[in-house]
């Protein structure tokens, strides 16, 4: 799956929401779809089932907490949910590491890079930085390569 293929399948109702403008949210939704496929590769092995469950939950929590925080408005509650999303992103990176025996190195390197981008964007947002060249300013540019497969 390429970024363009993934984007074409995101419902307009999600893309029209103002939360879509936050690049970390887009990346978190993409990561969830990728993690779903990654988890399917772990399920046949009994040892991978627990990892798949934890990975699915932690990755899903990233975008879910952004959605809940945004839905509650801005201020302290929003920041609280962004911090939870940040914790979930770091947890997800750990679950990818623990799942390294089930997934190809190329896939893992892509997931680590995507999680690093999400983490940087969340940290930047929480710190309120908007300097030129900062992760928040770069936004969706990141390391995505159009037309390149994520697998």
C-alpha positions in Angstrom: 0.0 0.0 0.0 1.3 3.5 -0.9 0.4 6.7 0.9 -1.8 7.7 -2.0 -3.7 4.4 -1.9 -4.2 4.8 1.8 -5.3 8.4 1.5 -7.9 7.5 -1.1 -9.6 5.2 1.3 -9.8 7.7 4.2 -13.5 8.9 4.4 -14.2 12.5 3.5 -15.9 13.0 6.9 -12.5 12.4 8.6 -10.5 14.5 6.1 -13.0 17.4 6.5 -12.6 17.5 10.3 -10.2 20.2 11.5 -8.3 17.5 13.5 -7.1 16.2 10.1 -5.0 19.4 9.8 -2.7 18.1 12.5 -0.1 16.0 10.7 0.4 13.7 13.7 -3.2 12.7 13.5 -2.9 11.7 9.9 0.2 9.7 10.6 -1.4 8.0 13.6 -4.3 6.9 11.5 -2.0 5.6 8.8 0.1 3.8 11.4 -3.0 2.1 12.8 -3.9 0.7 9.3 -0.3 -0.5 8.9 -0.2 -2.0 12.4 -3.4 -3.9 11.6 -1.6 -5.7 8.8 1.5 -6.2 10.9 -0.6 -7.8 13.7 -2.1 -10.2 11.2 1.4 -11.5 10.5 1.9 -12.2 14.2 -1.4 -14.0 14.9 -0.5 -17.4 13.5 2.3 -17.9 16.2 0.9 -18.3 19.7 3.8 -16.1 21.0 2.8 -13.3 18.7 -0.9 -13.1 19.8 -0.2 -11.2 23.0 2.2 -8.8 21.1 -0.4 -8.3 18.4 -3.1 -7.4 20.9 -0.9 -5.0 22.8 0.4 -3.4 19.6 -3.1 -3.0 18.2 -4.3 -1.3 21.5 -1.3 1.0 21.9 -1.3 2.2 18.3 -5.1 2.7 18.3 -4.8 4.7 21.4 -2.6 7.3 19.7 -5.2 8.7 17.3 -8.1 7.9 19.7 -6.7 10.2 22.4 -6.1 13.0 19.9 -9.7 12.6 18.8 -11.0 12.7 22.4 -8.8 15.6 23.4 -9.8 17.6 20.3 -13.4 16.8 21.0 -13.2 18.3 24.5 -11.8 21.6 23.2 -8.4 23.2 23.8 -6.6 23.9 27.0 -5.6 21.6 29.8 -7.8 18.7 28.8 -6.6 18.8 25.3 -3.0 18.8 26.5 -3.7 15.9 28.8 -5.0 13.7 26.0 -2.1 14.7 23.8 0.2 13.5 26.6 -1.6 10.2 26.7 -1.3 10.0 22.9 2.5 10.6 23.3 2.7 7.9 25.9 0.9 5.5 23.6 3.2 6.3 20.7 6.2 5.5 22.9 4.5 2.3 24.1 3.8 1.4 20.5 7.5 1.8 19.6 8.3 -0.6 22.4 5.8 -3.1 21.2 7.2 -3.0 17.7 10.6 -3.7 19.2 9.3 -6.6 21.2 7.6 -7.9 18.0 10.8 -7.7 15.9 11.0 -11.5 15.5 7.7 -11.5 13.6 8.3 -8.6 11.2 10.8 -7.9 8.5 13.6 -5.4 9.3 12.4 -3.0 6.5 8.9 -2.9 8.0 10.2 -2.3 11.5 12.5 0.5 10.3 9.5 2.2 8.6 7.3 1.9 11.7 10.1 3.2 14.0 10.6 6.2 11.7 6.8 6.9 11.5 6.5 6.7 15.3 9.5 9.0 15.7 7.7 11.6 13.5 4.5 11.2 15.5 6.4 11.6 18.8 8.2 14.7 17.5 5.0 16.3 16.3 3.3 15.6 19.6 6.2 16.9 21.7 6.4 20.0 19.5 2.6 20.6 19.8 2.8 20.2 23.6 5.6 22.6 23.9 3.8 25.1 21.6 6.8 25.5 19.3 6.2 26.7 15.8 9.7 27.6 14.7 10.5 27.3 11.0 11.9 23.9 10.3 10.4 22.3 13.5 8.4 19.1 13.3 5.2 21.0 13.8 6.1 23.4 11.0 7.2 20.7 8.6 3.9 18.9 9.2 3.0 16.1 6.8 6.1 16.5 4.7 8.0 14.2 7.1 9.6 11.1 5.7 6.7 9.9 3.6 7.7 9.1 0.1 4.8 9.4 -2.3 4.3 6.3 -4.4 6.5 4.2 -2.2 5.0 1.1 -0.5 5.0 1.0 3.3 5.8 -2.7 3.4 
